[in-house]
Amino acid sequence: MHELSIAVNIVEMIEENAEREKAHNVDKFEIDVGTLSGVVIDALEFALEEAVKDSVCSKAVWKINKIEAKAKCRKCGHVYSVDDYFSPCPKCMGFGKEILQGKEIQLKSITVE
């Protein structure tokens, strides 16, 4: 379950930011996770519950935003939602696409006390 290592890395980033800001507590944080990132959001939520224990964000409220994947067809320019890397463009049935969003996993915001 790589979600646990992701959760631990997120908590480490939050702790580094809190230390830099000389904050003792983190009130809330927000994470963006793309549908093509390979991260299972339910597993990440479970892992975060464990990773935040005994950290500056142990009492923080947190939110995970699911970022739906979008692609642009290189053949016809159509922008569309994608569920995987292999589906063709629904407009022209072309396979060349540029993924515009949905691969990300990022710490979007942190609110400290």
C-alpha positions in Angstrom: 0.0 0.0 0.0 2.0 3.0 -1.3 -0.7 5.3 0.2 0.9 5.0 3.6 4.2 6.3 2.3 2.4 9.1 0.6 0.6 10.0 3.8 3.8 9.9 5.8 5.5 12.2 3.2 2.5 14.6 3.3 2.8 14.8 7.1 6.5 15.4 6.9 6.0 18.3 4.4 3.3 19.8 6.7 5.7 19.5 9.7 8.5 21.2 7.8 6.2 24.0 6.9 4.9 24.4 10.4 8.4 24.4 11.8 9.5 27.1 9.2 6.5 29.2 10.3 7.2 28.5 14.0 3.6 27.0 14.3 2.8 24.6 17.1 -0.4 23.3 15.6 -1.9 22.8 12.1 -5.6 23.6 12.0 -6.3 22.2 8.5 -4.8 21.0 5.3 -6.0 20.1 1.9 -4.7 17.6 -0.7 -5.5 17.3 -4.4 -5.5 13.8 -5.8 -6.0 13.1 -9.5 -8.0 10.1 -10.8 -5.1 9.0 -12.9 -2.5 9.4 -10.1 -2.7 5.7 -9.1 -3.7 6.7 -5.5 -6.8 5.1 -4.0 -8.4 7.9 -2.1 -10.0 5.6 0.6 -6.7 4.0 1.3 -5.0 7.4 1.5 -7.7 8.6 4.0 -7.0 5.5 6.1 -3.3 6.0 5.9 -3.6 9.7 6.8 -5.5 8.8 10.0 -2.5 6.9 11.2 0.2 9.2 9.8 -1.1 12.4 11.6 -1.1 10.7 15.0 1.5 12.3 17.3 2.3 15.1 14.8 1.6 18.8 14.6 -1.4 18.0 12.5 -2.9 15.4 14.9 -5.9 17.6 15.5 -6.1 19.1 12.0 -9.2 18.9 9.8 -8.2 17.7 6.4 -9.8 17.3 3.0 -8.9 15.4 -0.1 -10.1 16.8 -3.4 -10.6 14.4 -6.2 -9.4 15.9 -9.4 -11.1 14.4 -12.4 -8.8 13.6 -15.3 -9.1 15.7 -18.5 -7.3 15.2 -21.8 -6.9 17.1 -25.1 -6.9 15.2 -28.3 -3.8 15.9 -30.4 -5.7 15.1 -33.6 -8.9 17.2 -33.3 -8.3 19.4 -30.2 -11.3 18.1 -28.3 -11.0 18.4 -24.5 -12.7 15.5 -22.6 -12.8 13.6 -19.4 -10.8 10.4 -19.3 -10.9 7.3 -17.0 -7.7 5.7 -18.2 -4.8 6.3 -20.5 -6.0 4.0 -23.3 -9.4 5.2 -24.3 -9.7 7.1 -27.7 -11.1 10.6 -28.1 -14.9 10.3 -28.1 -15.1 12.9 -30.9 -12.7 11.6 -33.6 -11.6 8.2 -32.1 -8.0 9.3 -32.2 -5.6 7.8 -29.6 -3.0 10.7 -29.3 -3.9 12.8 -26.2 -2.3 15.2 -23.8 -3.3 14.7 -20.2 -4.2 18.2 -18.9 -5.1 17.2 -15.3 -5.7 14.2 -13.2 -2.2 12.8 -12.6 -1.4 15.1 -9.6 -1.1 14.4 -6.0 -0.2 17.6 -4.1 -0.5 19.3 -0.8 -2.7 22.2 -1.8 -2.9 24.3 1.4 -2.0 24.3 5.1 -3.5 26.5 7.8 -1.4 26.8 10.9 -2.0 28.3 14.4 
